[in-house]
Amino acid sequence: MSVGDHRSHSRPLGIHSWSEHPEINIIVDKAWHSLGQHRQDTLTPKGNRKGTNPKLLIKVLIVHLYETFLDDPALWTGVARSANAYAPTSRYNSLNVSFKIVQLIDGLVELGYLEFVGGSNDKTNDGWNSFTSRVRPSHILKVEFGKCTVEQFDIFKHKSKTAVILSDFDTDIEGKLIRRQGKRLRPLVEYKDTDETQRMELMLYAYNSLLQKTYIDIATLEKTYIERETKVGVQRIPINQNNKFVSRIFSRGSWTNNGWFYGGFWQQIERNYRKDIFINNKPTIEVDFKGIHPSILSINKGKPFIDYELDEVILPSLNNDQQTKALKLLILIALSASSKQQAYKAFRASSDFPLKDRELSKLINSFLELNPHLADELFTDQIVNLMYQDSLITEYVIKKFTYSDVPILSFHDSFIIQYDQVLNLKKYMSEASKAVLGKQLNYKRDFYNYTENVQFKDINEGYYNTLMNNPPKVEITERYERMYNKFRLWIERNNQGKIPYRMVGGWKGQKVD
């Protein structure tokens, strides 16, 4: 399938898309009046019945479609047509978008404002032939959008959008929900606010507000997107200032499972693009903290963690470095597996080492001779709890930088930071591990060091001074320079308060405990 296919070249309807720009409001009013009295009456709640304001539904839809138009006029929007897909009272639907938005879309299709492709419920080929209905702006609406001076930066996630998510599902490394085995699993779990959830929500609001006013881009990129192959075709990942919202997702219905920070285009791109990320027009450094889970387990048990370096090479097919690399990967997989067979299969699927079960067991046994306290921890599928503990470390680091008004980007095993902030990153990482685990992690021992990125153990005053004298060299494109200058002017304009519409401002003066 090509990138133009409506299945791959699409994105879900954003039910929290928002803007206060007056030109957006004009288009919303025009679309509302075009519907006519009969359709307006159909969409408007009757009598004393409470319901979603239809003007709000139109605004959410128009803002979302305008955002897709700016990214690519050919981009489609996926829209579920089942009433069960809309839960206007859900905490994850803070604008109370109801099934009436489908009626609204049908009206705009009839008026010629939208193109429409019906969905399919074909369950063949493991369900890959199924897809939701698609809409996109027609020529009529594109003409209206083309007259707009609204910048991409004038569109944002509504401030009421929930950023703390609880799910019965697991997640992949990008935060996409993955169904587990079990009955009546809920992709999104409704929960009552507590002091802790409100604290996390406040921290994420502060962080997302900072990201909103931060220019984050791939300086070497000629286009405004990156393409990647998927099972349904070529997908475009937008690299722009609207694709920066970060959520925190907890898994398996528990506040002590997962809790990683997900979102932002930087988590959706291949590693080779990351080195070219600029933050506020500064080059960045990616610093890894891979493989800390065995160390966390050891600290929890009050035992020292012995490194992966075995006393001797026990597998003739591998040299010492290969053996260490294979063992590290095997242990990390063993912590997320529920059985040896599952772990060994997963190892062979993700490794270049064609090792048999017997050889993998030999590696495991040699490792446990050095770390007998971990014998009961392997093959117990406790990865989500370990993820939670390292998410607390990540939260501490993000919070420290946010309070200093310094943006930082997180992954599941690394941070990206402006190059002149690497010493502060190491400092906060040390503080975080001590605060969360009660003991500072050993940078030379506790981290997986098979990586092309910078390691915490290599960051010192000498490394910092070298960076200051010789910052990373990146060839910036004309596209990058143009977009950065537009964003800078937009920031200045908004900060001067000359325009009456809202910008999500940065967090000032409020410390998050």
Beta strands, then each sheet from edge to edge (+ up, - down):
strand 1: 10-12
strand 2: 17-18
strand 3: 76-79
strand 4: 114-117
strand 5: 133-137
strand 6: 156-157
strand 7: 164-166
strand 8: 170-171
strand 9: 177-178
strand 10: 216-218
strand 11: 225-230
strand 12: 233-238
strand 13: 247-250
strand 14: 258-262
strand 15: 277-279
strand 16: 282-288
strand 17: 409-410
strand 18: 414-418
strand 19: 454-455
sheet 1: 1+ 3+ 5- 4+
sheet 2: 2+ 6-
sheet 3: 7+ 13+ 14-
sheet 4: 8+ 9-
sheet 5: 10+ 15- 16+ 18- 17+
sheet 6: 10+ 15- 16+ 19+
sheet 7: 11+ 12-
end
